[in-house]
Amino acid sequence: MDLEFTKADLDFRDEVRTFFEENLTDELRQAGRMTASIWIDPEYSLAWQRILHERGWAAPSWPVEYGGPGWSDTQRYLYALECARAGTPLAAPMGLGMVAPCIMGYGTEEQKAYYLPRILSGEDYWCQGYSEPGAGSDLASLRLQAVSDGDDYILNGTKIWTSQAHVANKMFLLVRTNNEGKKQTGITFLLMDMDIPGVEVDPIINLAGEHELNQVFFTDVRVPKANRVGEENDGWTVAKYLLEFERGGGTSAGTEIRLARIRANLLENAPDDSTLFAQLADLERRFEAVKMTELQILSSLVSGESPGSAAAMLKIVRSELGQDISQFAVETAGPYAYAVQHEARVPGSNVEPVGPSDFLALMPSYLTGRASTIAGGSSEVQRDIIAKAVLRL
């Protein structure tokens, strides 16, 4: 296993670092630093995406033929590290990282030609219509009905926990087109405009007091069959393909930055508390194990080998480690972490924060992060998958 970066790799890293220094504004940097989850107001995430798009860097994992930069696995890894180091706003993942690969893999040529350029430029902002009441981790139990009517499907039902539905203009969703046979059959994958008649979006305010989630209701909503991706009743195949992108890949680069900030805080405010430093050392040890696993996977990919079971385990380990780090950060920040200061977190705000500005997002991050072991597949379900597929139990 070769974990050394080449000179070309390091030159690429320096190119990215220089670009960020020259193009990442203070406002965008603050938006990235103050985020409490993967979601940032489109005002900032799309502004940064447009800057990247002009450079050709908006979609690091896309093939060149669809507008991607054609980077190697190592370059994508280094790019993610530099994003975390610079504190860039996170691009909305639903378009660039999730529905786009599905359109590339299963869409028609007409769908590719229409949707992919709009996703790349940020013209379309997507949300995901998967979970329903009673169909979250058991996604195959979804019940939103799509009845065939000429060239359209007529949709009736609901989706829940739909992130960013209140600001999205497009949704990709799973619907039930057949109620017979196994639960996984009879599911179809659709693309839909959010402004069509019969779509109602109701807000769900999360623990951090933020509007990120929604419930979406469908009443006789007409969606053209031309918006179907893949074959009718074969949406489960497309859904599994998409979940590979949601649950796999990525890096824990941002975790290293968080741990460094926590250590700096302890050195300044509790330099003699050996118990706290022992707890921090344990978190840092767990992070190093995750980082080494990521590098092992990267080395396998560069060598043309399969990463094997390591990739299947990272989703669980990353999310649970992230929760523990968030809790420790709140505990070590003391009373400053408990002040609710939404206004002070807005980029350009003239509201003076109570305590250090680095503490502003600690409690919202902790509260929002409670969902990380559920979103994208709960840890319990993921462990069942690993037991069956990896350990053959």
C-alpha positions in Angstrom: 0.0 0.0 0.0 1.5 3.3 -1.2 0.4 6.3 0.9 2.9 8.8 -0.4 1.7 11.7 -2.6 3.7 12.4 -5.8 5.2 15.8 -6.7 2.4 16.2 -9.3 -0.2 15.6 -6.5 1.4 18.2 -4.3 1.5 20.7 -7.2 -2.2 20.1 -7.8 -2.9 20.7 -4.1 -1.0 24.0 -4.2 -3.0 25.0 -7.3 -6.2 24.4 -5.5 -5.0 26.2 -2.4 -4.0 29.3 -4.4 -7.4 29.3 -6.2 -9.2 29.2 -2.9 -7.1 32.0 -1.5 -7.9 34.2 -4.5 -11.6 33.4 -4.9 -13.1 32.5 -1.5 -14.6 35.7 -0.1 -14.8 36.4 3.6 -18.6 36.1 3.4 -18.5 32.7 1.7 -15.8 31.6 4.2 -18.0 32.6 7.1 -21.0 30.8 5.6 -18.9 27.6 5.4 -17.6 28.0 9.0 -21.0 28.7 10.5 -22.9 25.8 8.9 -24.4 23.3 11.3 -24.9 20.5 8.8 -24.2 19.7 5.1 -26.8 22.3 4.2 -26.0 26.0 3.5 -28.4 28.6 2.3 -28.4 28.4 -1.5 -27.5 32.1 -1.5 -24.0 31.0 -0.5 -23.7 27.5 -1.8 -24.8 28.4 -5.3 -22.6 31.5 -5.3 -19.6 29.3 -4.6 -20.7 26.7 -7.1 -20.9 29.3 -9.8 -17.3 30.4 -9.1 -16.2 26.7 -9.2 -18.2 26.1 -12.4 -16.4 29.0 -14.2 -13.1 27.2 -13.3 -14.5 23.8 -14.3 -14.3 22.5 -10.7 -18.0 22.4 -9.7 -18.3 18.6 -10.0 -15.0 16.9 -9.0 -16.3 13.3 -9.6 -18.0 13.9 -12.9 -16.6 12.4 -16.1 -15.1 14.9 -18.6 -17.8 14.2 -21.2 -20.4 15.6 -18.8 -18.4 18.7 -17.7 -16.3 17.2 -14.9 -12.5 18.1 -14.5 -11.3 14.5 -15.1 -9.5 14.3 -11.8 -7.9 11.2 -10.5 -9.0 9.6 -7.2 -6.0 11.2 -5.5 -6.8 14.7 -6.9 -10.4 14.4 -5.6 -9.1 13.4 -2.2 -6.7 16.3 -2.0 -9.4 18.7 -3.3 -11.7 17.6 -0.4 -8.9 18.2 2.1 -8.3 21.7 0.8 -12.0 22.5 0.9 -12.0 21.6 4.6 -8.9 23.5 5.2 -10.2 26.6 3.6 -13.7 26.3 5.0 -15.5 26.5 1.7 -19.3 26.4 1.6 -20.5 22.8 0.8 -22.2 22.5 -2.5 -25.7 21.1 -2.3 -25.1 17.3 -2.6 -28.5 16.3 -4.0 -27.9 17.6 -7.5 -24.1 17.3 -8.1 -23.5 14.2 -6.1 -26.7 12.1 -6.2 -29.3 12.6 -8.9 -26.6 13.5 -11.6 -24.9 10.1 -11.4 -28.3 8.4 -11.7 -29.1 10.4 -14.8 -25.7 9.6 -16.2 -26.1 5.9 -15.5 -29.8 5.3 -16.3 -31.2 8.5 -18.0 -32.0 8.9 -21.6 -29.8 11.0 -23.9 -32.5 13.7 -23.8 -32.5 13.7 -20.0 -28.7 14.0 -19.8 -28.6 16.8 -22.3 -31.3 18.8 -20.5 -30.6 18.2 -16.8 -26.8 17.8 -16.4 -25.8 21.2 -17.6 -28.5 22.8 -15.4 -27.2 20.9 -12.4 -23.6 21.8 -13.1 -24.4 25.5 -13.4 -26.7 25.6 -10.3 -29.7 26.6 -12.4 -31.6 23.6 -10.8 -31.5 23.0 -7.1 -32.7 19.5 -6.1 -34.3 17.8 -3.2 -34.7 14.0 -2.6 -38.2 12.5 -2.2 -37.4 9.1 -0.6 -38.5 8.8 3.1 -42.1 8.6 4.0 -43.9 8.1 7.3 -43.3 4.4 7.9 -40.7 4.1 5.1 -37.4 5.5 6.2 -34.7 3.0 6.7 -37.2 0.4 5.4 -37.4 2.4 2.2 -38.9 -0.5 0.2 -42.1 0.1 2.2 -42.9 3.4 0.5 -46.5 4.0 -0.5 -46.7 7.2 -2.5 -48.9 6.0 -5.4 -48.3 6.9 -9.0 -51.1 5.8 -11.3 -50.6 5.7 -15.0 -52.8 8.1 -17.0 -51.8 8.4 -20.7 -48.5 10.1 -20.9 -48.5 11.0 -17.2 -48.4 9.5 -13.7 -50.8 10.9 -11.2 -49.2 11.1 -7.7 -51.0 10.9 -4.3 -49.3 10.6 -1.0 -46.5 12.2 1.0 -42.8 12.4 1.6 -41.1 13.4 4.9 -37.8 14.6 6.2 -37.3 16.2 2.7 -34.2 18.4 3.1 -34.3 21.8 1.3 -37.7 21.1 -0.3 -38.7 24.6 0.5 -36.0 26.1 -1.6 -35.6 23.4 -4.3 -37.1 23.8 -7.8 -36.7 20.1 -8.6 -37.2 16.8 -6.8 -36.1 13.3 -7.6 -38.3 10.7 -6.0 -39.4 7.1 -5.7 -43.1 6.2 -6.2 -45.1 3.0 -6.2 -46.4 2.0 -9.6 -47.3 -1.6 -8.7 -48.5 -3.0 -5.4 -48.0 -6.7 -6.2 -45.1 -8.9 -5.4 -42.0 -8.1 -3.3 -41.8 -4.6 -1.7 -38.7 -3.8 -3.8 -40.7 -4.4 -7.0 -43.2 -1.9 -8.3 -41.1 1.2 -7.5 -40.3 3.8 -10.1 -37.8 6.7 -10.1 -39.1 10.1 -11.3 -37.8 13.6 -11.8 -40.3 16.4 -10.9 -40.7 20.2 -10.9 -41.6 21.5 -7.5 -43.9 24.3 -8.8 -46.6 22.1 -10.4 -50.2 22.0 -9.1 -50.9 19.7 -6.2 -47.5 20.0 -4.4 -47.6 21.4 -0.9 -44.4 21.8 1.3 -44.8 22.1 5.1 -41.8 23.0 7.2 -40.3 20.8 10.0 -38.1 22.8 12.4 -35.2 20.7 13.6 -33.7 20.5 17.1 -31.4 23.3 16.4 -34.3 25.6 15.6 -33.5 25.7 11.9 -35.7 25.1 8.8 -33.9 22.3 6.9 -36.5 19.6 6.8 -40.0 19.4 5.3 -43.0 17.2 4.7 -44.2 17.3 1.1 -47.8 16.4 0.2 -48.9 15.3 -3.3 -52.6 15.7 -4.4 -53.3 14.5 -7.9 -49.9 15.7 -9.1 -49.2 15.0 -12.7 -45.7 14.0 -13.7 -44.9 13.2 -17.3 -43.6 9.7 -18.0 -40.8 11.3 -20.0 -39.4 12.3 -16.5 -39.0 8.6 -15.5 -35.4 7.5 -15.0 -34.9 3.8 -15.9 -37.8 1.4 -16.5 -41.2 1.5 -14.8 -41.2 -0.7 -11.7 -37.4 -0.9 -11.8 -36.7 2.2 -9.7 -35.2 0.1 -6.9 -32.2 -0.6 -9.1 -31.7 3.2 -9.7 -32.3 3.9 -5.9 -29.6 1.4 -4.9 -27.2 3.0 -7.4 -27.9 6.4 -5.9 -27.5 5.2 -2.3 -23.9 4.1 -3.1 -23.1 7.8 -3.7 -25.0 8.9 -0.5 -23.4 6.4 1.8 -19.9 6.0 0.3 -17.0 8.1 -0.7 -16.0 11.4 0.8 -13.4 12.2 3.4 -13.3 13.1 7.0 -11.1 16.1 6.3 -13.4 18.5 8.1 -13.0 16.3 11.2 -9.3 17.1 11.5 -10.0 20.8 11.4 -12.7 20.4 14.2 -10.3 18.5 16.4 -7.5 21.0 15.9 -9.9 23.8 17.0 -11.0 21.9 20.1 -7.3 21.3 21.1 -6.6 25.0 20.7 -9.5 25.8 22.9 -8.4 23.4 25.6 -4.8 24.7 25.5 -6.1 28.2 26.0 -8.8 27.6 28.6 -8.0 24.3 30.3 -4.3 23.6 29.9 -4.0 21.6 33.1 -7.1 19.4 32.7 -5.6 16.0 32.0 -9.0 14.3 31.9 -10.2 16.4 29.0 -6.9 16.0 27.1 -7.2 12.2 27.6 -10.7 12.3 26.1 -9.5 14.4 23.2 -6.6 12.0 22.6 -9.0 9.1 22.3 -11.1 11.0 19.7 -7.9 11.9 17.8 -6.9 8.2 17.9 -10.3 7.2 16.4 -9.9 9.9 13.7 -6.5 8.7 12.7 -7.9 5.2 12.3 -10.6 6.6 10.0 -8.0 8.7 8.1 -5.8 5.7 7.6 -8.7 3.6 6.3 -9.6 6.4 3.8 -6.0 6.4 2.6 -6.0 2.6 2.3 -9.2 2.8 0.2 -7.6 5.6 -1.9 -4.5 3.4 -2.4 -6.6 0.5 -3.5 -8.6 2.7 -6.0 -5.4 4.1 -7.5 -4.0 0.6 -7.9 -7.2 -0.5 -9.6 -8.3 -2.7 -6.8 -11.6 -3.0 -4.9 -11.6 -1.3 -1.5 -13.5 -4.2 -0.1 -15.3 -4.1 3.3 -13.5 -1.0 4.5 -15.7 1.3 2.4 -18.9 -0.3 3.8 -17.8 0.4 7.4 -16.8 4.0 7.0 -20.3 5.4 7.0 -21.0 4.1 10.5 -17.6 5.0 11.9 -17.6 8.5 10.5 -21.1 9.4 11.7 -20.7 8.0 15.2 -17.2 9.7 15.6 -18.7 12.9 14.4 -21.4 12.8 17.0 -18.9 12.1 19.8 -16.7 15.0 18.7 -19.7 17.4 18.6 -20.7 16.4 22.1 -17.2 16.8 23.4 -16.9 20.2 21.7 -20.1 21.5 23.4 -19.0 20.2 26.8 -15.5 21.8 26.6 -16.9 25.2 25.3 -18.9 25.5 28.5 -21.9 28.0 28.9 -21.0 29.8 25.7 -22.1 26.8 23.6 -25.6 27.0 25.0 -26.5 30.5 23.9 -28.9 30.4 20.9 -27.5 33.0 18.5 -29.0 32.4 15.0 -28.6 36.0 14.0 -24.9 36.1 14.8 -24.3 33.2 12.5 -25.6 35.0 9.4 -22.7 36.1 7.2 -22.2 39.8 7.4 -24.3 40.1 10.6 -23.6 43.0 12.9 -24.9 41.1 15.9 -22.1 40.7 18.4 -21.8 37.1 19.5 -21.9 36.0 23.2 -18.5 34.5 23.7 -15.9 33.4 21.0 -17.3 33.3 17.4 -15.9 29.8 17.0 -18.4 28.6 19.5 -21.5 29.9 17.6 -22.1 26.7 15.5 -21.2 24.1 18.2 -24.6 23.5 19.7 -26.5 23.6 16.3 -23.9 21.2 14.9 -24.4 18.9 17.9 -28.2 18.9 17.6 -28.2 18.5 13.8 -25.6 15.8 14.0 -28.0 13.6 16.0 -29.5 12.6 12.6 -26.3 11.5 11.0 -26.6 7.9 12.3 -30.1 7.8 10.7 -29.7 9.8 7.5 -28.5 7.8 4.5 -29.2 4.5 6.3 -29.3 4.1 10.0 -26.3 2.5 11.8 -28.5 -0.5 12.8 -29.4 -1.2 9.2 -25.9 -0.6 8.0 -24.6 -3.1 10.6 -27.1 -5.6 9.3 -25.9 -5.1 5.8 -22.2 -5.5 6.8 -23.1 -8.6 8.8 -24.7 -10.2 5.8 -22.7 -8.9 2.8 -19.2 -8.7 4.4 -19.2 -11.2 7.3 -21.6 -13.6 5.7 -23.5 -14.0 8.9 
